[in-house]
Amino acid sequence: MNASTGRYGFNELDETTRIIPCEFVFIAAGFLHPQKEGILDQLSITLDARGNVAATDYQTNLPHVFAAGDMRRGQSLVVWAMHEGREAARAVDKYLMGNSSLESKTKNVLEMV
């Protein structure tokens, strides 16, 4: 376990590399983090310890810039991406309007009446 991130990772072991003859190689790689080169670097968006965009209530360190989904939480299920999008929309609505009548994970339409 990595002490700084609290997450498990991989470490290469000495003398474990080998060459396996083959005709095809298929690589399955997971999402590691958002691409920093480009707009994130240009805007100086802060990243968290895992390399994802750091955000409080979906807002980044830069005012008026919000992040959600895989960009903010890392690779996850599509249902989490949908949830993140809805919560980010509510956060933007609240930021722009001062409050929001959009549903959230803590308040649904029936509770707001």
N, C-alpha and C positions, 0 to 999 in steps of 0.2 A: 504494500500500500504506500502511495506517495504521501508523505507527511504534510506537504504544503497544500495539496488539493483534497486529500482524504479519499482519493479514488484509487482503484486498482489499475495497474498498467502492465506492460510487458517489458522485460529486460532480456537482452540477448545474452545467451550463455556461451562461454568460450568453447571452442571446438564442436559446435553444434551445426555449423553451416555445412551443407552438402549440395551437390549438383545432381539433379535427377533428370535424365534424358527424357524428353517428351516432344510431342508434335504441337500441342496447344497448351497455353497457360491462360486460365481464367482467374481474374482477380475480383474478389468481393470485398469492397471497402466501405466501411460505414462513414457517416458524416462526422467529421471531427470538430469543425467550427466554421463560422462564416468566413468568407474570403476577406481578409483585412486589406489587401492591396486594392486601391481604388477609393470608393466613396468613404469607407470607414476610416481609412488613413487620412484622406483629404479633409474630412470633417473633424478629425481627432476624437472619434467616438471611443469611449472607454470600454475596455473588455474586462470580463471577470477572470478569475483564476483558471477557468476551463477554456478560455478563448472565445466565449460567447459575448454578445453585446450586453453590457451591464445596464440595467434599467430599474428605476424605482417607479412603481405604479405604471409600468410600461414606457416611461419617459427616460431617454438616455441622458447623459451628462450635458448634452446640448439642448437648450430650450427649443421647443417646437418639434423635436425629432423623437419619434416613438419607435419601439421595436416589439415584435411579438413572434410567437411560433418558434421554429428551429433556430432562428437568429438569436433569440433571447434565452431559450431554455435548452438548446441543443437538440440533437436528433430525438424524435419521439413519434408517437402514433398520430395519425391524421386527426383523430378525435381531439387530441390535445392541441393541435394546430388550429382547429376550428374554435375550440374554447378560448385559446389565446387571442384569436382574431376578434371574437366578441368582447372579451374583457378589454382589449386594447381600444376597440371602438368606443366602449363606455368611458375609458380613461381620457380619450381625446375629446369626447363630447363634454365631459366634466371640465376638462382643461379650457375648452373654448367657451362653454356656456355658464360655467360656475357650478352646475349640477347636471345630473343626467337622469332621464326617465327610462333609459335602456335597461333591460334585464341584466342581472349579474349573477355570479355564483352565490352571492349572499342574499340577493333580493330578487324575487320574481315579480312579475306584473301584479299578481294578486296581493302581494304584501305591500305594494306601493300605493294601492287605492285607499 
